[in-house]
Amino acid sequence: MSAPAPGYGRPQAGESIAAAGASWLTVDRGVVSIALVYPMRGPAGMFGPSCELCAQLAVEELNRRGGVLGRELRLVPVDGGASPEEVASEVEALVAVGAVQGVTGWHISSVRQAVAPRVAHRVPYVYTALYEGGERTEGVFMTSETPQAQLWPAMRVLAGEEGVRRWFVVGNDYVWPRRTARTAYRYALRSGGRVVGQHFLPLETYDYVEVLRRIERSDADGVLMLLVGADAVRFNRAFVRSGLDQRCLRLSTLMDENMLLASGATNTRRLFSTAGFFAGLITQENLDFHGMFARRFGLEAPPLGSLGESCYEGVMLLAALIAKAGTLDVRAVEASADVVSYDGPRGELRLRRRHVRQRIYLAEADGLDFTVLAELGPPGRA
């Protein structure tokens, strides 16, 4: 992996923003600094490097075009894998001293819920992770998929094409999986099936014996996986060892190529995913994105996937919001948001009620890659 570009500062490993101090971070009125909140540890840490590099690629591309408001862009990394309170305190401190003028990145919903009330009224905040829906805080903008646009059409297609009638929900125990599970109950009924059981596990779970036993007893023919990163990887391995893959397909709304690689090709049979982006999408914009990424970071860089790509879009949307408003003032950014568009690996995208309108796809794992099976409909509604 190539070294970070000039102006991309960070504390030493394990060092907090506060501990690093002015030796690496200064308030420079000649730049626009963006807090990039992405996971450096925990279950989601496995795709953190992809998030970081995709955001860096966006910053470098924008700076070649002259930055934003005539100023250079700079990323300030924040570990989104820490506890929600720690992350929120760190981001709030950066905003309070004027060290950052915007926030973006992929992090779980419990982190977003802690960060948004502290900073969204001060600086624009672009959240890039798929989430449970319903975020309406002023100053928060979403590139994310929501269950209405993502999960419902996927469950409907799998009911029709694969005959899935009995779903079992497995998720981590926090807001995104629990709220998404509630919507899954409705969607299962609407598609002619039902949810026959659910089980929630703490983040960083290693033992899946009990949940696999419950799935087996439930007579489910489909498992909805709402697990993050390494937790989903460990579940995939245990699921196949148990032989349940012979009976049940799996559907995930959070599964990228990094997670497939970690799961192993033998553990991804009959694994489906639904998202707004897959690395295997055959479009000119996506091919160009792959080319830029490979030229900049080399063939040994982390695999591209939807979660990393979202951070590229987060930077692009944040820059577009500021440029359209002509100011860093979050109230002006909010006022002009509904006419903002930006270009990325998915083509031109626009905001509607602070959410990006986007196409959603259904894909099936083919070893360590995803094969896109279908577009699930027109740009989704939040």
Buried (B, 14 or more C-beta within 10 A) or exposed (E): EEEBBEBBBBBEEEEBBEEBEEEEBEEBEEBBBBBBBBBBEBBBBBBBBBBBBBBBBBBBBBBEEEBBBEBBBBBBBBBBBBEBEBBBBBBBBBBEEEBBBBBBBBBBBBBBBBBBEBBBBBBBBBBBBBBBBEBEBEBBBBBBBBBBBBBBBBBBBBBEEBEBBBBBBBBBEBBBBBBBBBBBBEBBEEBEBEBBBBBBBEBBBEEBEEBBEBBBEBEBBBBBBBBBBBBBBBBBBBBBEBEBBEBBBBBBBBBBBBBBBBBBEEBBBBBBBBBBBBBBBEEEBBEEBBEBBEEBBEEEBBBBBBBBBBBBBBBBBBBBBBBBBEEBBBEBBBEBBEEBEBEBBBEEBEBEEBBBBBBBBBBBBBEBBBEBBBEBBEBBEB
